[in-house]
Amino acid sequence: MRMSRLAALASSLVLAAGAALFGAGQASAQADFGYVALGDSYSSGVGAGNYDSASGNCKRTTRAYPALWAAAHSPQTFSFTACSGARTGDVLSGQLGPLNSGTDLVSITIGGNDAGFSDVMTTCVLQSESTCVNRVNQAKAYVDSTLPGRLDQVYDAIRGRAPSAKVVVLGYPRFYQLNGSCIAGLTEGERSAINGASDYLNAAIAKRAADHGFTFASVVGAFTGHEICSGDAWLHSVNWTNIGESYHPTAAGQSGGYLPVFSGKA
């Protein structure tokens, strides 16, 4: 009887020690989780307000989807290098530093500035419908001829620096609800052309992401019903008092649009 009790005690101690070690391993794995957020203004959070003054012209904010996700999941390391106005070359030259072999998760929005998004919108707001459509077509030609190679450079660099990371590439929303509540501003033809250009850009980004084994996350569905002219917009229209926020997600667009889409893929 005495030996049986000793054996049972020893067995329970071994099991307890094993459980403790297993639990500690799980906790350590969670604690070591590293997340790096790259990209342009759609990732830095332009349009959401409450910008971190230390980020300067990059205009990063705690209201952007990367910061919201990090606050909810508490990764051990969170590096937020996304920057307003960034193009693919800017990501390569100034945002990749935090990536390493221990990085577990990367998010990025990039490509819109390369394709001339800002100039397209300025042209369409200030000039004729035909000029707007011509400028949209020029942007689409760039997406066909040049953007894929530049995305390849960024995606190759990410994979080279963070070989084990899950990389989530997020797209851009459609900007307008056609036949919506807007009674002034752009024509329906201009709005349709801009939406089509967004779809065209997203398709190109999705293709390059897939070819690199990355996950593409479309936000078009999340923003449906919340486009400009919808009456419940999660995107700024032209803001003449703060032109840089025009055509960017509001705080609600970051938390209600981008965040749940990213969370579903991360």
Buried (B, 14 or more C-beta within 10 A) or exposed (E): EEEEEEEEEEEEEEEEEEEEEEEEEEEEEEEEBBBBBBBBBBBBBBBBEEBBEEBEEBBBBBBBBBBBBBEEBEBEBBBBBBBBBBBBEBBBEEBBEBBBEEBBBBBBBBBBBBBBBBEBBBBBBEEEBEEBBBBBBBBBEBBEEEBBEBBBBBBEBBBEBBEEBBBBBBBBBBBBBEEBEBEEBBEBEBBBBBBBBBBBBBEBBBEBBEEBEBBBBBBBEBBEEBBBBBEEBBBBBBEEEEEBBBBBBBBBBBBBBBBBBBBEBB
